[in-house]
Amino acid sequence: MKLVGFVPPSLRETIGTERVTLGPDHVYCPKATAETVTRVIDHLETKGRAIIQSYRVDELIDRIDEAVRLLLDRTSLVREKLLRDLQTSEYDREMIDLHLTDYVKQFRAHELRTFLVEDFGNPAVLDTWQPRVKGGLSRAIAAPVTYHSWSGNVPGVSLWSFVSQLLVKGPIFGKVATREPYVATAFAYALEQVDAHLAEAIALFWWPGESELQHVVYERVPLVVAYGHNDTLARIEASLPVTTRLLGYGHKWSFSVIGKEALDAYEYERTLHDVAWDVVNFNQQGCYSPQVVFVERGGNVSPREAAAQLFHELGTWEVKHPIRPLALAEKQRVQAYVSSGRIRAIQCEGADIWCAPDASYSVRFEPEGAVEPSPLHRHVTVYPFDTIEDVLAALRPLRAYLQTASVATSTERMTDWATQLSDVGVTRLAAVGTMTGTEAGWHHDGRLSVMDLIQWVDIDERLYRASERLVSYRQ
């Protein structure tokens, strides 16, 4: 029996489950009604909050670390069940197995402390009042309950905000994604196995689409964290009370920039092999996956030759990690992209396209023209450039959507390129081959991943000094 979602242990006997269909899966999840959702939020605001607030941050880190190790342990029943549950997803088992290990490692104790130091400097502000440089005291406090609505484009993406919420000592009410509800569920049960008392501060539900149940939640929580398309986020924002804050993570667009240094006889195959992995890993479904590749002219390998080599490398990865059959709408977008590329190859001098016989992957080469998005699913366009200003000019119209750029160039030019790319909206720069593996403490979309979940409370220095006059041991 596949379970999706999580109810605080003390409420489990009184909140039943229901059988629902999520894609190809039949699963059981907590019964989602206005009454059960209200009861759970009441529980989280009172008992759940009191419990999680009773832990020191270091204790929470230790509990999360133990749960994460259950997900990492290849002999663990928790991990084995999770891998079985994910088998019906759109990725092959080997890719999921590799990704799960690399991804979940980011939530071990050392990495969690890095998260907190990156955002807070002094994480003790989450436990008690701490002195400020300017005088007075401050403390960081999480909302009584925070609602997290996750997307399922990449397995495990929910863990970022899930773990961050626990680190700031805040109860979490989460809505798992239809496409991938399993990692958040597995983590919650692993945490219960480690510490059932702490699990009282966690609830995970599922319901279809934009249900009226969301409005029940919106009326009760001061903070909503949501992942999804921009239009979905706009509808959420329009539905929220004026007193409820939205942290929205919408559509983003990423790319690669390859300098001529990375295209010499010793480097070009490795460089393009790594670029291909960024494309193949989760089929460009992540916001940090490249949709286009800019290749500098003037190297030993021309941009057109680099495009042909990239196609070859995609084919190599396809043998090891074949892409799943696409849905009809996905096929239609791919067919339109390939057909457009073939027409461009006839009409535009220098344009070209390399496409697998079954259109499972392709590379277009466009010597000129505006940058266009990819249909994803291992289809990518290569654009040549002479100077970094050519790349910047192409990216400026996309500023609102830019996130990650992978860069392959010399140290002498890397920081200069990074500066100019950040000026047009890029918020993360990575090495080729690492785009889909973010590092501990990264700033998601240029923001503070953990600090965004709290509010600051200050004690003025003047109040502190005034209270000194009233101490029991005063003269």
C-alpha positions, 0 to 999 in steps of 0.5 A, spaced: 500 500 500 502 506 498 501 512 503 502 519 501 501 525 506 502 525 514 498 526 520 501 528 527 501 521 530 496 523 536 491 525 531 492 519 526 486 514 529 481 520 528 483 522 521 482 517 516 485 515 509 482 515 502 484 512 496 486 517 490 489 516 483 495 520 482 497 519 475 499 511 474 498 510 482 493 508 486 495 511 493 492 512 500 492 519 503 489 523 509 482 525 508 482 532 506 476 536 508 475 542 511 473 539 518 480 535 518 484 540 515 482 545 521 483 540 526 490 539 524 491 546 523 489 547 530 493 541 533 499 544 529 498 551 532 498 549 539 501 542 541 505 542 535 508 549 536 509 548 543 513 541 542 518 544 536 519 550 540 521 546 546 527 543 542 534 547 541 536 548 534 542 543 535 537 538 537 533 539 531 539 538 527 541 532 530 534 529 529 533 531 522 540 528 520 538 521 523 532 521 519 536 523 513 541 518 514 535 513 514 534 516 507 541 515 505 542 508 508 541 503 502 539 497 507 534 502 510 527 500 509 525 507 508 529 508 502 527 502 499 520 503 500 521 510 497 525 508 491 519 503 489 514 508 490 518 513 485 519 507 480 512 509 477 515 516 476 518 519 469 525 517 471 529 510 471 531 507 477 539 508 477 538 516 475 533 516 481 538 512 486 544 517 484 540 523 485 537 521 491 543 520 494 547 526 492 541 531 493 539 528 500 546 529 502 545 536 503 541 535 509 546 532 513 548 535 520 554 539 517 550 542 511 544 544 516 549 548 520 552 551 514 544 553 512 543 557 518 550 560 519 549 562 512 543 566 513 543 568 521 551 568 522 549 566 529 543 561 529 542 562 537 537 567 535 532 561 534 533 559 541 533 565 545 534 573 545 541 575 542 545 581 543 545 586 537 551 590 535 548 596 535 545 595 542 539 591 544 537 584 543 533 580 537 530 573 536 528 570 530 521 567 531 517 562 526 510 563 524 505 559 528 503 554 522 506 555 515 503 552 509 508 549 503 505 548 497 510 544 493 511 542 485 513 535 483 517 537 477 524 534 480 524 528 486 525 531 492 525 539 491 520 539 497 525 537 502 528 544 501 523 548 504 520 542 509 527 542 512 528 549 513 521 550 516 523 545 521 530 548 522 526 555 524 522 551 529 516 552 526 510 547 525 509 545 517 502 544 514 504 541 507 501 540 500 504 534 496 505 535 489 501 530 484 507 528 480 512 527 486 508 526 493 513 521 496 520 524 498 516 529 503 512 523 505 518 518 506 522 524 510 516 525 515 515 518 516 523 517 517 523 523 522 517 520 526 521 513 526 527 518 529 522 522 534 515 521 534 514 527 539 517 532 534 513 529 528 507 532 532 509 538 528 508 536 521 502 535 517 502 533 509 496 533 505 494 532 498 488 534 494 486 535 487 488 542 484 486 549 487 481 546 491 477 550 496 481 547 502 486 552 500 482 557 502 481 554 509 488 554 510 489 561 507 485 564 512 489 560 518 496 561 516 500 568 516 505 565 511 504 561 505 510 558 501 508 556 494 512 553 488 509 553 481 508 556 474 507 564 475 500 564 473 498 559 479 502 564 484 498 570 481 492 566 483 494 564 490 497 571 491 490 574 489 486 569 494 490 571 500 488 575 506 492 582 506 495 579 512 498 573 509 505 573 506 507 569 500 513 566 498 513 564 491 518 560 487 515 561 480 518 559 473 525 560 472 530 559 466 537 557 466 543 556 461 550 555 459 556 559 457 562 556 454 568 559 453 573 558 448 578 555 453 574 550 454 574 547 447 581 546 446 583 539 444 584 537 451 577 539 454 572 540 449 569 533 450 569 533 457 566 540 457 560 538 452 559 531 456 558 535 462 553 540 459 550 534 456 549 531 463 546 537 465 541 537 460 539 529 461 539 529 468 531 530 470 530 532 463 531 539 464 525 539 468 528 543 474 529 551 474 536 550 474 537 545 468 540 549 461 535 550 455 540 553 451 548 553 450 552 559 448 559 557 445 564 562 444 567 563 437 575 563 436 576 556 440 580 550 437 572 547 436 567 552 432 560 553 436 557 548 430 562 543 431 561 543 439 553 543 437 555 536 433 559 534 439 553 535 444 548 531 440 553 525 440 554 526 448 546 526 449 546 520 445 551 517 450 547 519 456 541 516 452 544 509 452 545 509 459 539 513 461 533 513 456 528 518 456 521 515 458 515 516 453 512 523 452 505 525 453 501 527 447 502 534 449 509 534 450 510 530 444 507 536 440 511 541 443 518 537 441 515 536 434 514 543 433 521 545 436 524 540 431 520 542 425 522 549 426 529 547 427 529 543 420 525 549 417 531 554 419 536 549 417 533 550 410 532 557 410 537 560 414 545 560 412 549 556 417 543 554 421 543 546 423 539 541 427 541 534 429 535 530 431 535 522 434 531 518 429 525 517 434 526 525 436 528 523 443 533 528 444 536 534 439 541 539 438 539 546 434 544 550 432 542 558 431 547 562 428 543 568 429 536 570 432 532 571 438 533 566 444 527 561 444 525 557 450 526 549 449 521 544 449 525 541 455 526 533 455 533 533 452 532 538 446 537 544 447 539 550 442 546 552 441 548 559 440 555 562 438 557 569 440 564 573 439 564 577 446 560 576 453 556 582 451 553 578 445 550 573 451 548 579 455 544 582 449 540 576 448 539 575 456 536 582 457 529 580 455 529 574 459 531 578 466 525 576 470 526 569 469 533 568 469 536 563 475 542 559 474 548 559 469 553 554 468 560 557 466 566 554 463 572 559 462 578 561 465 579 564 472 581 570 469 575 571 465 570 567 470 569 573 475 568 578 470 563 574 466 559 572 473 559 580 475 556 581 468 551 575 468 549 577 475 547 584 472 542 581 467 539 577 473 542 571 474 542 569 481 547 562 481 553 560 477 555 553 477 560 549 473 558 545 467 555 538 469 553 541 476 547 545 475 542 540 478 546 539 484 545 545 488 550 546 494 548 547 502 546 554 503 545 556 496 540 562 495 534 560 492 532 565 486 537 570 490 533 569 496 535 567 504 532 560 504 531 560 511 531 567 514 525 568 509 521 563 514 521 568 520 520 574 523 524 578 527 523 581 534 527 586 537 528 589 544 530 596 544 537 598 547 533 603 551 528 598 554 534 594 556 537 599 560 531 602 563 529 595 566 536 595 569 534 600 574 529 595 576 533 589 578 532 586 585 539 587 586 539 594 585 542 599 590 
